[in-house]
Amino acid sequence: MFPTPSTSHADYDKVYEPSEDTFLFLDLLQEELPFLQRRFSDLSILGSPLVLELGSGSGVVVTFFHNHILPDALFLGTDINPEACKTALETSKVNNGTRYFDVLRTNICDSLRPNSIDVLLFNPPYVPADTLGSYESSVKSGDWLDFALLGGEDGMRITNVVLDQLDNIMSRERGVAYILFCFRNKPDEVSQAMRAKGWTVTKIGERKVRWEILSILRFEKE
Ligand SMILES: C[S@@+](CC[C@H](N)C(=O)[O-])C[C@H]1O[C@@H](n2cnc3c(N)ncnc32)[C@H](O)[C@@H]1O
């Protein structure tokens, strides 16, 4: 097992603490290593891949990806939580960070160049809830943790935005996206709908965590 990057500097009153969903991501990315190395073996024409972690939180996933999966890539994190943005940069730095990593404070996929992302990693706020995090009240209170968990109807409000924009975000030549779902997000229905739009969808693994079943789907456009 590859070691998990240290996040001992993180303040978990302000930033999502790496949890079972995060660790499922790390474990399955490790299993994806042969697939990803094959996919990005020839950098002579298209250059280094751009890896984006949406909602990077503590930055542990993107740092793990840099340290163990594709060290020569370029890396970007995004988060709406300003504390998460600072923490992710620090996580990269204290774990043999790369110069080629930056974090953008933005809402979901706003401000990304079309068709620029080669690898997308997303552990979304997936818990079904009546509401989403409120930007105005988080600005007032400084508490952004609701954004880490609350996913609105079916827990899919944020993930659906990303799925709808996937075609626009991912690079045409070699884009591959990894998105985490819980069972209540109806991942089988998501797979069917995305296949109907021309995506190849593969469940790369799942894990039972207490009452929840978490899975990660891989999306590729052939
Ligand atoms: C479940 S946490 C995952 C954090 C980290 N990637 C991990 O795996 O530990 C979801 C992250 O998405 C961020 N997030 C939620 N809504 C967002 C939005 N609208 N735009 C950008 N980031 C958002 C949260 O602040 C949080 O850091």
The ligand as an ORCA input file, in Angstrom:
! r2SCAN-3c Opt
* xyz 0 1
  C     -16.530     15.169      0.526
  S     -15.448     16.550      0.553
  C     -14.014     15.829     -0.219
  C     -12.721     16.486      0.164
  C     -11.462     15.771     -0.352
  N     -11.471     15.737     -1.794
  C     -11.395     14.367      0.185
  O     -11.619     13.407     -0.585
  O     -11.126     14.220      1.384
  C     -16.115     17.606     -0.725
  C     -15.302     18.869     -1.007
  O     -15.978     19.599     -2.057
  C     -15.976     20.981     -1.745
  N     -17.144     21.599     -2.399
  C     -18.458     21.438     -2.101
  N     -19.244     22.163     -2.883
  C     -18.414     22.823     -3.729
  C     -18.628     23.764     -4.786
  N     -19.858     24.173     -5.096
  N     -17.555     24.235     -5.464
  C     -16.293     23.831     -5.122
  N     -16.031     22.967     -4.111
  C     -17.065     22.460     -3.425
  C     -16.087     21.018     -0.222
  O     -15.680     22.258      0.316
  C     -15.214     19.835      0.169
  O     -13.868     20.232      0.364
*
